[in-house]
Amino acid sequence: DWSSDVCSSDLVADLSAALAHLFPDDPKAAPPGVILLDLWTPHANGCDLLRRIRQHPATRDVPVVVLSSSRNDWEVLRCYQLGANSYMTKPEKPDDLARMAYEAGRFWVSAARP
């Protein structure tokens, strides 16, 4: 089963939870190996969060994969300008999305060298 191979993942549902997770009070906390960022998370602007990720010293070099249902060229370009390492269009089926997120995370953590 492909999903049992995931080492560790944390799901956050809104901006305040994402900020607390990505920028903890403990300066010794290790940053994540990769960030999968849903561009249109409820109560959050993914572009703003991406900008914060790239500005913070602890997460500046962490690979960020943007997930979005949008195929707008200007949105894709904007994400790359803000420092995204990859932009992926979300599939409609939840199982397909889970598999895509797993494969993207696995690629950036084990295969890619950012």
C-alpha positions in Angstrom: 0.0 0.0 0.0 1.6 3.3 -1.2 0.1 5.3 1.7 1.8 3.3 4.4 5.2 4.5 3.3 4.7 8.0 4.5 7.2 8.8 7.3 5.5 11.7 9.0 2.9 14.3 8.0 1.0 17.0 9.7 -2.2 18.5 8.3 -3.2 22.0 9.3 -6.5 23.6 8.5 -6.0 27.3 8.7 -3.5 30.1 8.7 -3.0 30.4 12.4 -2.4 26.6 12.8 0.0 26.7 9.8 2.0 29.6 11.3 2.2 27.9 14.7 3.4 24.7 13.0 5.9 26.2 10.6 7.3 28.8 13.0 7.2 27.3 16.5 8.4 29.1 19.6 11.2 26.6 20.0 14.2 27.8 17.9 15.6 24.2 18.0 12.6 22.7 16.3 13.4 21.2 12.9 11.7 22.5 9.9 9.6 20.2 7.7 11.3 18.3 4.9 8.7 19.6 2.4 5.7 21.8 2.6 2.5 20.9 0.6 0.6 24.2 0.4 -3.0 24.3 -0.7 -3.3 27.7 -2.3 -6.9 28.3 -1.3 -7.1 27.1 2.3 -10.1 28.4 4.2 -9.3 31.5 6.2 -5.9 31.8 4.6 -4.2 33.2 1.5 -1.7 30.7 0.2 0.3 33.3 -1.5 0.7 35.2 1.7 1.8 32.1 3.5 4.2 31.2 0.7 5.8 34.7 1.1 6.2 34.2 4.8 7.7 30.8 4.3 10.3 32.2 2.0 11.1 35.2 4.3 11.6 33.1 7.4 15.2 31.8 7.9 14.0 28.4 9.2 11.9 27.6 6.2 13.5 29.7 3.5 15.1 26.6 1.8 12.3 24.1 2.5 10.8 22.8 -0.8 7.2 24.1 -1.2 4.8 22.3 -3.5 1.7 24.4 -4.2 -1.5 22.5 -4.8 -4.4 24.2 -6.5 -7.5 23.5 -8.5 -6.7 26.5 -10.7 -4.9 26.2 -14.1 -4.6 30.0 -14.5 -1.1 30.8 -16.0 -0.9 34.0 -14.0 -1.5 32.1 -10.7 1.2 29.5 -11.6 3.6 32.3 -12.5 2.8 34.2 -9.3 3.6 31.1 -7.1 6.9 30.5 -8.9 7.8 34.2 -8.4 7.1 33.9 -4.7 9.4 30.9 -4.5 7.4 27.7 -5.0 9.4 24.8 -6.1 6.5 23.1 -7.9 2.9 23.8 -8.8 0.5 20.9 -9.1 -3.2 21.0 -10.2 -5.3 19.0 -7.8 -7.3 16.1 -9.2 -11.0 15.9 -8.4 -11.0 12.5 -6.6 -9.8 12.5 -3.0 -7.8 9.3 -3.5 -6.0 10.7 -6.5 -5.2 13.9 -4.5 -3.8 11.8 -1.6 -1.7 9.8 -4.0 -0.4 12.9 -5.8 0.4 14.6 -2.4 2.3 11.5 -1.3 4.3 11.2 -4.5 5.2 14.9 -4.5 6.3 14.7 -0.9 8.3 11.6 -1.5 10.0 13.1 -4.5 11.1 16.3 -2.7 12.2 14.5 0.5 14.0 11.5 -1.0 14.8 12.1 -4.7 15.2 15.8 -5.3 18.1 18.0 -4.2 16.8 21.5 -3.9 
